[in-house]
Amino acid sequence: MRKPKWQLVAVLFSSITLTACEPVTLTLLGAGASTGLSHGLGSVAYRTFTAPMKHVKKATFVALKRMGIKVKSVKKTEKGKVINAITQDRTIEITLEAVSKKATRIRTIALQDSLFFDQATAAEIVNQTEKALKRRRA
């Protein structure tokens, strides 16, 4: 007994359309994976300010005080300073690096419960530091 032509057409059509969807599926899976990777790697807030190290350091302390974040320690490094700070459930590390006599780079990492990166807090520290620098210049 012969199969009807419409079944053969349906099988061919399904094969073609389902095969065509595979690149789309792979693209979506790849985008999801890269988004997770980007979030994991993008949890550090960076910024370079056109200001000397001492001004950025003072502005960082103003920002931390305004945010209610307690400074735990300040260590001198070869290229600048490392400020360690804490809140109830976050550990924060701020690195200040002299790019030149008139430019300083700030790098901020915030960890929640020592497990999860907190990009929002890290970025807000940089934003508040920028606001404190602007007030100082005004």
Secondary structure, DSSP 4 states (H G I P E B T S, - for coil): -PPPHHHHHHHHHHHHHHHHHHHHHHHHHHHHHHHHHHHHHT-EEEEEESS-HHHHHHHHHHHHHHTTPEEEEEEE-SSEEEEEEE-SSEEEEEEEEEEETTEEEEEEEEEETTTEE-HHHHHHHHHHHHHHHHHHH-
